[in-house]
Amino acid sequence: MSENSWLDAGRATLPEIKDFVARHPFAILPVGSTEQHGPHLPINTDTLLAEAIALETARRSTGLVLPALPLGYAWVWKDVPASLTLSFDTYMRVIRDTVESLSSWGVKAVYIMSGHGSNPQPIKHALRELIHDKIDIKVLYGMYAGLNTMKAEAESDSWHGDLHADEIETSLMLAIAPDLVRMDLAKADYPPAPSDYGQSELSMGHLMRSGVFGDPTKASAEKGHRWFDIAATESATLWNDYLSRHDLLTGD
């Protein structure tokens, strides 16, 4: 890709965006969440990570990187202070309306990159509606890539396979926004969960104690920089492969 094959839409003007989309009709939409992340991470952690990884992904591939959506589907924290959530149906509508807007610009494909684990659920259903209504745009979606590698390399165990204010998220934040991380307040916490967790009404919000699920004390900026590079590299590869599979990449 050439150095002009990506653009930060939030810092661009109308003529710049129109020119970019005419040459590269691809967009990357980072979607995050506003929710508690324990005593040591800010409530916009998921949004900051999604945006930073999306921008680096675009630099290594192509795309107009849209401003990050800061509200997500965070039902599990709906009764927890410092947390905001859209309903499942509202979030579906936000995603659907956003994708339809991009299609009306002439965007041919969008990568919806999430920094929050629950967002892909309503995104999947919004995508099914878009397909049903024959909206002429391709949609790739999911969490930023590389999480399996991060989990394998982490020194601490994950909490039931989830990551929230743990070693991985804390390391990534130490890499991209160290001034927002309070490592002096970081403590390990593995809230106990009954055997029916994941198969009943119980959520992380019901079980939380400190808001941490894992061991952030094992985090480091060194790990964060490595994992950030892995996330961007694997996300860029996934995006390029997706565009190529749909014969959308023509080269510069």
C-alpha positions as CSV (number, residue, x, y, z in Angstrom):
1,M,0.0,0.0,0.0
2,S,1.1,3.6,-0.6
3,E,1.5,6.1,2.2
4,N,-1.7,7.7,1.0
5,S,-3.8,4.6,1.3
6,W,-5.1,5.5,4.8
7,L,-6.7,8.6,6.3
8,D,-7.8,9.6,9.8
9,A,-11.3,10.9,9.1
10,G,-11.6,12.8,12.4
11,R,-8.8,15.1,11.3
12,A,-9.8,15.4,7.7
13,T,-11.9,17.8,5.7
14,L,-14.8,17.1,3.4
15,P,-12.7,17.5,0.2
16,E,-10.0,15.2,1.6
17,I,-12.5,12.5,2.5
18,K,-14.3,12.7,-0.8
19,D,-10.9,12.4,-2.6
20,F,-9.8,9.5,-0.4
21,V,-13.0,7.5,-0.8
22,A,-12.9,7.9,-4.6
23,R,-9.5,6.3,-4.6
24,H,-9.8,3.9,-1.7
25,P,-13.5,3.1,-1.0
26,F,-12.8,1.4,2.3
27,A,-13.4,2.4,5.9
28,I,-12.5,1.1,9.4
29,L,-14.9,1.9,12.2
30,P,-13.5,1.5,15.7
31,V,-16.2,0.7,18.3
32,G,-15.5,0.8,22.0
33,S,-17.5,1.2,25.2
34,T,-17.8,3.5,28.3
35,E,-17.6,1.2,31.3
36,Q,-15.8,0.6,34.6
37,H,-12.3,-0.9,34.3
38,G,-11.4,-1.3,38.0
39,P,-9.4,1.2,40.0
40,H,-6.4,1.5,37.7
41,L,-7.8,2.0,34.1
42,P,-10.0,4.7,32.7
43,I,-13.6,4.1,31.6
44,N,-12.7,4.7,28.0
45,T,-10.2,1.9,27.8
46,D,-12.0,-0.1,25.2
47,T,-12.5,2.9,23.0
48,L,-8.9,4.1,23.2
49,L,-7.6,0.6,22.3
50,A,-10.0,0.2,19.4
51,E,-9.1,3.5,18.0
52,A,-5.4,3.1,18.3
53,I,-5.3,-0.3,16.9
54,A,-7.6,0.7,14.0
55,L,-5.3,3.6,13.1
56,E,-2.3,1.4,13.1
57,T,-4.2,-1.3,11.1
58,A,-5.0,1.3,8.5
59,R,-1.4,2.4,8.2
60,R,-0.4,-1.2,7.5
61,S,-3.3,-1.8,5.0
62,T,-5.8,0.7,3.8
63,G,-8.9,2.6,4.9
64,L,-10.6,5.7,6.1
65,V,-10.5,5.4,9.9
66,L,-13.7,6.9,11.3
67,P,-14.0,8.5,14.8
68,A,-14.5,5.8,17.4
69,L,-18.0,5.1,18.8
70,P,-17.6,5.5,22.6
71,L,-20.9,3.8,23.6
72,G,-21.4,0.1,23.2
73,Y,-23.5,-2.8,24.2
74,A,-22.4,-3.2,27.8
75,W,-25.4,-4.7,29.5
76,V,-23.4,-6.6,32.1
77,W,-22.4,-3.2,33.7
78,K,-25.8,-1.5,33.4
79,D,-26.1,-1.1,37.2
80,V,-22.5,-0.3,37.8
81,P,-21.5,3.4,38.2
82,A,-19.1,4.9,35.5
83,S,-20.7,2.6,33.0
84,L,-23.1,3.4,30.1
85,T,-24.8,1.0,27.7
86,L,-27.0,1.1,24.7
87,S,-29.7,-1.6,24.4
88,F,-29.2,-4.5,22.0
89,D,-31.7,-3.1,19.5
90,T,-30.4,0.5,19.8
91,Y,-26.9,-0.6,19.2
92,M,-28.0,-2.7,16.2
93,R,-29.7,0.4,14.8
94,V,-26.6,2.6,15.4
95,I,-24.4,0.1,13.5
96,R,-26.9,-0.3,10.7
97,D,-27.4,3.4,10.2
98,T,-23.7,4.0,10.2
99,V,-23.0,1.3,7.6
100,E,-25.9,2.6,5.4
101,S,-24.4,6.1,5.7
102,L,-21.0,4.8,4.5
103,S,-22.6,2.9,1.6
104,S,-24.3,6.2,0.5
105,W,-20.8,7.8,0.3
106,G,-19.7,5.1,-2.0
107,V,-17.7,3.1,0.5
108,K,-17.5,-0.5,-0.7
109,A,-16.3,-2.3,2.5
110,V,-16.0,-1.5,6.2
111,Y,-14.1,-3.2,9.0
112,I,-16.0,-2.7,12.3
113,M,-13.2,-3.3,14.8
114,S,-14.3,-3.6,18.4
115,G,-12.4,-3.1,21.6
116,H,-15.3,-4.4,23.7
117,G,-16.2,-8.1,23.8
118,S,-20.0,-7.8,23.7
119,N,-20.3,-5.4,20.7
120,P,-19.9,-8.1,18.1
121,Q,-23.1,-9.8,19.2
122,P,-25.5,-7.0,18.0
123,I,-23.2,-6.1,15.1
124,K,-23.7,-9.7,13.8
125,H,-27.4,-9.3,13.8
126,A,-27.3,-5.8,12.3
127,L,-25.2,-7.3,9.5
128,R,-27.8,-10.0,8.9
129,E,-30.4,-7.2,8.5
130,L,-28.2,-5.3,6.1
131,I,-27.7,-8.5,4.0
132,H,-31.5,-9.1,4.0
133,D,-32.1,-5.6,2.7
134,K,-29.4,-6.0,0.1
135,I,-27.3,-3.0,1.2
136,D,-24.4,-2.8,-1.3
137,I,-21.4,-2.9,1.1
138,K,-19.2,-5.6,2.5
139,V,-18.8,-5.7,6.3
140,L,-16.0,-7.4,8.3
141,Y,-16.4,-7.3,12.1
142,G,-15.0,-8.5,15.4
143,M,-12.6,-7.8,18.2
144,Y,-9.1,-6.6,17.1
145,A,-7.0,-9.6,16.1
146,G,-4.2,-11.3,18.0
147,L,-6.0,-12.0,21.2
148,N,-5.3,-15.8,21.1
149,T,-1.5,-15.0,20.9
150,M,-1.8,-12.5,23.8
151,K,-3.6,-15.0,26.0
152,A,-1.0,-17.7,25.2
153,E,1.9,-15.3,26.1
154,A,0.4,-13.8,29.2
155,E,1.9,-14.7,32.5
156,S,-1.4,-14.7,34.3
157,D,-4.5,-16.8,33.7
158,S,-7.6,-15.2,32.2
159,W,-10.8,-15.2,34.1
160,H,-13.1,-17.7,32.4
161,G,-11.4,-16.8,29.1
162,D,-12.5,-13.1,29.3
163,L,-10.2,-10.1,29.5
164,H,-11.2,-7.0,31.5
165,A,-8.8,-4.7,33.3
166,D,-6.4,-7.6,33.3
167,E,-2.8,-8.2,32.3
168,I,-3.5,-7.9,28.5
169,E,-5.7,-4.7,28.6
170,T,-3.4,-3.1,31.1
171,S,-0.3,-3.8,29.1
172,L,-1.9,-2.4,25.9
173,M,-2.9,0.7,27.8
174,L,0.7,1.1,29.1
175,A,1.8,1.0,25.5
176,I,-0.7,3.6,24.1
177,A,-1.6,5.8,27.1
178,P,0.7,5.2,30.0
179,D,-0.3,8.5,31.7
180,L,-3.9,7.1,32.2
181,V,-2.8,3.9,33.9
182,R,-2.6,3.8,37.7
183,M,-0.3,0.8,38.3
184,D,-0.1,1.8,42.0
185,L,-3.8,0.8,42.3
186,A,-3.6,-2.3,40.2
187,K,-4.4,-5.5,42.1
188,A,-5.3,-9.1,41.0
189,D,-8.9,-10.1,41.4
190,Y,-10.5,-13.4,40.3
191,P,-14.1,-13.2,41.5
192,P,-15.6,-16.6,42.2
193,A,-18.3,-17.8,39.8
194,P,-20.8,-20.7,40.2
195,S,-20.8,-23.6,37.8
196,D,-23.8,-22.2,35.9
197,Y,-21.9,-19.0,35.0
198,G,-22.4,-18.4,31.2
199,Q,-25.6,-20.5,31.2
200,S,-27.8,-18.4,33.5
201,E,-28.7,-14.8,34.2
202,L,-25.4,-14.2,36.0
203,S,-23.0,-11.7,34.4
204,M,-19.7,-10.2,35.2
205,G,-21.5,-7.2,36.7
206,H,-23.3,-9.5,39.2
207,L,-20.0,-11.1,40.2
208,M,-17.6,-8.2,40.2
209,R,-15.8,-7.1,43.3
210,S,-13.1,-4.5,42.4
211,G,-14.0,-4.4,38.7
212,V,-10.9,-6.3,37.8
213,F,-11.1,-9.8,36.2
214,G,-7.5,-11.1,36.1
215,D,-4.1,-10.0,37.3
216,P,-3.1,-6.5,36.0
217,T,0.0,-6.5,38.2
218,K,1.7,-8.7,35.6
219,A,1.3,-6.0,32.9
220,S,4.2,-4.1,31.3
221,A,4.6,-1.6,28.6
222,E,7.1,-4.0,26.9
223,K,4.3,-6.6,26.6
224,G,1.9,-4.0,25.5
225,H,4.0,-2.7,22.6
226,R,4.5,-6.3,21.4
227,W,0.9,-7.2,21.7
228,F,-0.2,-3.9,20.0
229,D,2.1,-4.8,17.1
230,I,0.6,-8.2,16.9
231,A,-3.0,-6.8,17.0
232,A,-2.3,-4.3,14.2
233,T,-0.4,-6.8,12.1
234,E,-3.0,-9.6,12.3
235,S,-5.9,-7.1,11.9
236,A,-4.2,-5.7,8.8
237,T,-3.7,-9.1,7.3
238,L,-7.3,-10.1,8.0
239,W,-8.6,-6.9,6.4
240,N,-6.3,-7.2,3.3
241,D,-7.3,-10.8,2.9
242,Y,-11.0,-9.8,3.2
243,L,-10.7,-7.1,0.6
244,S,-8.8,-9.4,-1.8
245,R,-11.3,-12.2,-1.4
246,H,-14.0,-9.8,-2.6
247,D,-11.8,-8.5,-5.5
248,L,-11.8,-5.0,-4.0
249,L,-8.1,-4.3,-4.0
250,T,-6.7,-3.1,-7.3
251,G,-3.3,-1.8,-6.2
252,D,-2.0,1.8,-6.4
